[in-house]
Amino acid sequence: MREVEVGYQEFCKELSKYKNVPDKLLKFGHYFYNVNQTFLSDFELIDDGSRWSKAWLNNKAVDGQWITFGMTIDNSLFTLWQHPETNLLGVPVVFLSSEGQGSTIIANNLCEFLSCLGYGSDDFQSDIQYSHEEEWDGPSIVTPELIAFREWLKVELNIEITNSPKAIIKEAKKKHPNLKRWIETLLQR
């Protein structure tokens, strides 16, 4: 079996632990593992997100509230936050900074996140943490792989690339103001 097929199978196996995983995340996983893993230099899907979430939280359980699916080069995490106030269509995406500061809501849902991902970035950590001040820099080079990913998002998932990741993050923060307090409470237990 090819290595990419094993990667995708492990990714799906990890996600099968959770209820209500968005179908678009599974489709994105298939694309990432089987078609194009090189469209961004600072993002990868992971097949052991629950392990990473527990490590980030110092082994505190989150009872399936976080579905961690992605990571940056510096081990910051991307996770879906299934809290009691969300529904399937509105599960927000959270960025958990490896530096311990700067964790934040970055999108109201997976489609908005994928739109930002398609915008591109050479350094998600910096772009996300400074999004309240300025727009993302975007990638230094728009590669053929990134162009192909953007086209795939449009054709396969009906997702247009945003012109302003900053606006998406700002709106998500406004809609979900309790994240910071929730994380602080969780870490104090």
C-alpha positions in Angstrom: 0.0 0.0 0.0 1.3 3.4 -0.9 2.4 5.7 2.0 -0.2 8.4 1.1 -3.0 5.8 1.2 -1.8 4.8 4.7 -1.7 8.5 5.7 -5.2 9.1 4.6 -6.5 5.9 6.3 -4.9 7.0 9.5 -6.3 10.5 9.2 -9.8 9.0 8.7 -9.3 6.5 11.6 -8.4 9.4 13.9 -11.5 11.4 12.9 -13.8 8.4 13.3 -13.4 8.9 17.1 -15.6 11.9 16.9 -19.2 12.6 16.1 -20.2 15.1 13.5 -17.0 15.4 11.5 -17.7 17.7 8.5 -17.6 15.8 5.2 -15.6 18.6 3.7 -12.8 17.8 6.2 -12.6 14.2 5.0 -12.6 15.4 1.3 -9.9 17.8 2.2 -7.9 15.0 3.8 -8.3 12.9 0.7 -7.0 15.7 -1.5 -4.1 16.5 0.8 -2.9 12.9 1.2 -3.6 11.7 -2.4 -3.1 14.7 -4.6 -1.2 17.6 -3.3 0.7 17.8 0.0 3.0 20.7 -1.0 0.6 23.6 -1.6 1.7 25.3 1.6 5.0 25.3 3.4 3.6 25.9 6.8 0.6 23.6 7.1 0.1 19.8 7.3 -2.8 17.5 8.2 -2.1 15.2 11.1 -3.4 11.8 11.9 -2.9 11.9 15.7 -4.7 15.1 16.6 -6.1 13.8 19.9 -2.6 13.1 21.1 -1.5 16.6 20.2 -4.5 18.2 21.8 -3.8 16.4 25.1 -0.2 17.4 25.0 -1.2 21.0 24.4 -3.6 20.9 27.3 -1.1 19.0 29.6 -3.2 15.8 29.3 -6.5 17.4 30.4 -9.4 15.8 28.7 -11.6 17.9 26.4 -14.3 15.2 25.9 -14.3 15.4 22.1 -14.8 19.1 22.1 -11.7 19.6 20.0 -11.1 17.8 16.7 -7.5 18.6 16.0 -6.7 18.0 12.3 -3.8 20.3 11.3 -0.4 21.7 12.4 2.2 24.3 11.5 5.9 23.6 11.3 6.3 24.9 14.9 3.6 22.6 16.2 0.8 25.1 16.6 -2.5 23.3 16.1 -5.7 23.8 14.0 -8.8 22.3 15.6 -12.6 22.3 15.3 -14.2 23.5 18.5 -17.4 21.6 19.2 -18.7 23.5 22.2 -22.4 23.4 23.3 -23.3 26.5 21.4 -22.3 25.2 18.0 -24.1 23.1 15.4 -22.8 21.1 12.5 -22.8 24.0 10.2 -21.1 26.4 12.5 -18.3 24.5 14.2 -15.5 27.2 14.5 -11.9 26.6 13.8 -9.4 27.4 16.5 -5.6 28.1 16.2 -3.8 26.8 19.3 -0.4 28.5 19.4 2.6 26.4 20.3 4.0 29.5 22.1 1.1 29.4 24.6 -0.1 32.9 23.7 -2.1 33.9 20.7 -4.5 31.0 20.6 -7.7 32.3 18.9 -10.7 31.6 16.9 -9.8 31.9 13.2 -12.9 31.0 11.3 -16.6 30.5 12.0 -16.5 27.2 10.2 -14.4 24.8 8.1 -15.3 26.5 4.8 -14.1 29.8 6.0 -10.9 28.2 7.3 -10.3 26.5 4.0 -10.8 29.8 2.2 -8.1 31.3 4.4 -5.9 28.3 3.8 -6.3 28.8 0.1 -5.3 32.4 0.5 -1.9 31.0 1.6 0.7 31.9 4.1 4.4 31.3 4.6 4.0 31.7 8.4 0.5 31.0 9.8 1.7 31.7 13.4 2.6 35.4 12.6 -0.2 36.0 10.1 -2.8 34.8 12.6 -1.3 36.5 15.7 -1.0 39.8 14.0 -4.3 39.7 12.0 -5.9 42.3 14.3 -3.3 44.8 13.1 -2.8 44.0 9.4 -3.8 41.8 6.6 -2.0 38.5 6.1 1.1 38.7 3.9 0.1 35.6 2.0 2.7 33.4 0.4 5.9 34.8 -1.0 5.4 32.7 -4.1 2.1 31.5 -5.5 3.1 28.1 -6.7 1.3 25.9 -9.2 0.4 23.6 -6.3 -1.3 26.5 -4.5 -3.2 27.4 -7.7 -4.3 23.8 -8.1 -5.5 23.7 -4.5 -7.5 26.9 -5.0 -9.1 25.5 -8.1 -9.9 22.2 -6.2 -11.6 24.2 -3.4 -13.7 26.0 -5.9 -14.7 23.0 -8.1 -15.0 20.3 -5.5 -16.1 22.1 -2.3 -17.6 25.3 -3.8 -15.3 27.5 -1.7 -14.1 30.8 -3.0 -10.8 32.1 -1.7 -11.2 35.1 0.6 -9.6 38.4 -0.2 -9.3 39.1 3.5 -8.4 36.5 6.1 -8.3 39.4 8.6 -12.0 40.0 8.1 -12.8 36.3 8.6 -10.8 36.2 11.8 -12.3 39.4 13.1 -15.9 38.2 12.5 -15.2 34.8 14.1 -13.8 36.4 17.2 -16.8 38.7 17.4 -19.1 35.7 17.1 -17.3 33.5 19.6 -15.9 35.8 22.3 -15.8 33.1 25.0 -12.9 31.0 23.7 -10.1 32.8 25.6 -11.9 32.4 28.9 -12.8 28.8 28.2 -9.2 27.9 27.5 -8.0 29.7 30.6 -10.6 27.9 32.7 -9.7 24.5 31.2 -6.0 25.0 31.8 -6.6 26.0 35.5 -8.3 22.7 36.3 
